[in-house]
Amino acid sequence: MDQNPAPSSSDEVSSSGWQIESVSQSIAGGNTLIGQVQGFLESSEGSQLRERIWNFTLQRYQDGKYLPPIPVEMRGYSLRGYIRNGDAVRLLDPWQEGTLLQTRKVYNETQHVLVRALSFWEWQRGAIIFFALFTLAMLVLFLIVVISIINAFERGSLEMCAVVPQAPWCP
């Protein structure tokens, strides 16, 4: 007898109220997989710029039977959203049975939020845009000051020509 029977469709509901019976649903013409997060682990890699890593297994059931669990890994310099053990999660990328799914996004059905792992450039995009706009603003300000100084010098030098007409800058 099976010591760990799969939950039946009539009695197993996760703590969030999501019934873990349904696993395949169609979104925009493609099949997606839904399951319950188990064995969630968070770690990091790298010395100064630490890439965050989330690993978990997506446990799936259908018709009261276990389906092969899906090992999932999300890597990024910033992870937006959150996942906890027991959450119902929808995979948004295709998965081949027997492989580790390395993905950058999943949908947390329990919390109704898109969870994203941002690459270095996605993570730094805000800082890069801010720096570029700040630099552009400083350049414009510098040009305004230089043009103002030149105009003031020209006006002042023309006024000086009335007093000292032999000055080299006078016409």
C-alpha positions as CSV (number, residue, x, y, z in Angstrom):
1,M,0.0,0.0,0.0
2,D,1.2,3.5,-0.9
3,Q,2.4,5.3,2.3
4,N,2.1,8.7,0.8
5,P,-1.0,8.7,-1.4
6,A,-1.8,11.7,-3.5
7,P,-4.7,13.8,-2.3
8,S,-8.0,13.1,-3.8
9,S,-9.6,15.8,-5.9
10,S,-12.5,16.2,-3.5
11,D,-10.6,16.7,-0.2
12,E,-7.2,18.3,-0.9
13,V,-7.1,22.1,-0.9
14,S,-4.0,24.0,0.0
15,S,-3.9,26.5,2.8
16,S,-4.5,29.3,0.3
17,G,-7.7,27.7,-0.9
18,W,-6.3,26.7,-4.2
19,Q,-7.3,23.2,-5.2
20,I,-4.1,21.4,-6.2
21,E,-6.1,19.0,-8.4
22,S,-6.0,21.0,-11.6
23,V,-2.5,21.1,-13.2
24,S,-2.8,22.0,-16.9
25,Q,-4.5,25.1,-18.1
26,S,-4.4,26.9,-21.4
27,I,-3.2,30.4,-21.6
28,A,-2.8,32.2,-25.0
29,G,-2.9,28.9,-26.8
30,G,-0.2,27.2,-24.8
31,N,-0.3,24.7,-22.0
32,T,1.0,25.9,-18.6
33,L,1.7,23.8,-15.6
34,I,0.4,24.6,-12.1
35,G,1.6,23.0,-8.9
36,Q,2.4,23.5,-5.2
37,V,5.8,24.8,-4.2
38,Q,7.8,22.4,-1.9
39,G,11.4,22.5,-0.7
40,F,11.9,26.3,-1.4
41,L,15.6,27.3,-0.9
42,E,17.2,30.7,-1.4
43,S,20.9,31.1,-2.0
44,S,23.4,33.4,-3.7
45,E,26.5,33.2,-5.9
46,G,29.3,35.7,-6.6
47,S,31.5,37.8,-4.5
48,Q,30.5,41.5,-5.0
49,L,27.5,41.4,-7.3
50,R,25.6,38.6,-5.7
51,E,23.2,36.7,-8.0
52,R,20.2,35.4,-6.0
53,I,19.0,31.9,-6.7
54,W,15.7,30.4,-5.8
55,N,15.3,26.6,-6.1
56,F,12.1,24.7,-5.4
57,T,10.1,21.7,-6.6
58,L,6.7,22.1,-8.1
59,Q,4.5,19.2,-6.8
60,R,1.6,18.3,-9.2
61,Y,-1.4,16.1,-8.9
62,Q,-4.0,15.0,-11.4
63,D,-7.0,12.7,-10.9
64,G,-5.8,11.9,-7.3
65,K,-2.4,10.8,-8.5
66,Y,1.1,12.3,-8.3
67,L,2.6,13.6,-11.5
68,P,6.4,13.9,-11.8
69,P,7.6,16.9,-9.8
70,I,9.2,19.7,-11.6
71,P,12.5,21.1,-10.3
72,V,12.6,24.8,-10.8
73,E,15.5,27.3,-10.6
74,M,15.2,31.1,-10.8
75,R,18.4,33.2,-11.0
76,G,18.7,37.0,-11.0
77,Y,20.4,40.0,-9.4
78,S,17.0,41.0,-8.1
79,L,13.9,38.9,-7.6
80,R,10.6,40.7,-7.8
81,G,7.7,39.1,-5.9
82,Y,7.9,36.2,-3.6
83,I,7.3,32.5,-3.2
84,R,6.8,30.4,-0.1
85,N,6.4,26.7,0.5
86,G,2.8,25.7,-0.2
87,D,2.1,28.5,-2.7
88,A,0.3,27.5,-5.9
89,V,2.6,28.6,-8.8
90,R,2.0,28.6,-12.6
91,L,5.0,28.0,-14.8
92,L,5.1,30.3,-17.8
93,D,7.9,28.6,-19.7
94,P,7.8,25.1,-21.3
95,W,9.3,22.2,-19.4
96,Q,10.6,18.9,-20.6
97,E,10.1,16.0,-18.2
98,G,13.3,14.9,-16.4
99,T,15.0,18.3,-16.7
100,L,15.6,21.3,-14.4
101,L,13.4,24.2,-15.5
102,Q,15.6,27.4,-15.4
103,T,13.2,30.3,-15.7
104,R,13.1,34.0,-15.1
105,K,9.4,34.3,-14.4
106,V,6.5,32.4,-12.8
107,Y,3.0,33.4,-11.7
108,N,2.2,33.0,-8.0
109,E,-1.5,32.0,-8.1
110,T,-1.8,32.2,-4.3
111,Q,-0.6,35.8,-4.1
112,H,-1.8,36.8,-7.6
113,V,1.6,38.3,-8.5
114,L,4.1,37.8,-11.3
115,V,7.5,36.7,-9.8
116,R,10.5,37.8,-11.9
117,A,14.2,37.3,-11.7
118,L,15.9,40.3,-13.2
119,S,19.2,40.1,-15.1
120,F,22.0,42.5,-14.3
121,W,21.0,44.9,-17.0
122,E,17.3,44.8,-16.1
123,W,18.2,45.3,-12.4
124,Q,20.5,48.3,-13.2
125,R,18.3,49.8,-15.9
126,G,16.8,52.3,-13.5
127,A,20.3,53.4,-12.3
128,I,21.6,53.6,-15.8
129,I,18.6,55.7,-17.0
130,F,19.0,58.0,-13.9
131,F,22.7,58.5,-14.6
132,A,22.1,59.2,-18.3
133,L,19.4,61.8,-17.5
134,F,21.5,63.4,-14.8
135,T,24.5,63.6,-17.1
136,L,22.4,65.1,-19.9
137,A,20.9,67.7,-17.4
138,M,24.4,68.7,-16.2
139,L,25.6,69.0,-19.8
140,V,22.7,71.3,-20.7
141,L,23.3,73.4,-17.6
142,F,27.0,73.6,-18.5
143,L,26.2,74.8,-22.0
144,I,23.8,77.4,-20.6
145,V,26.4,78.8,-18.3
146,V,29.1,78.9,-21.1
147,I,26.8,80.6,-23.5
148,S,25.8,83.1,-20.8
149,I,29.4,83.9,-20.0
150,I,30.3,84.3,-23.7
151,N,27.3,86.6,-24.2
152,A,28.2,88.6,-21.1
153,F,31.9,88.9,-22.3
154,E,30.8,90.1,-25.8
155,R,28.5,92.7,-24.3
156,G,31.1,93.8,-21.8
157,S,33.9,93.9,-24.5
158,L,31.7,96.0,-26.8
159,E,31.1,98.4,-24.0
160,M,34.8,98.5,-23.4
161,C,35.4,99.4,-27.1
162,A,33.6,102.7,-26.5
163,V,36.1,103.4,-23.7
164,V,39.3,101.8,-25.3
165,P,38.7,101.6,-29.0
166,Q,42.2,100.2,-29.8
167,A,41.6,97.0,-27.8
168,P,42.3,93.9,-29.9
169,W,38.8,92.5,-29.6
170,C,37.1,95.6,-30.8
171,P,35.9,95.8,-34.4
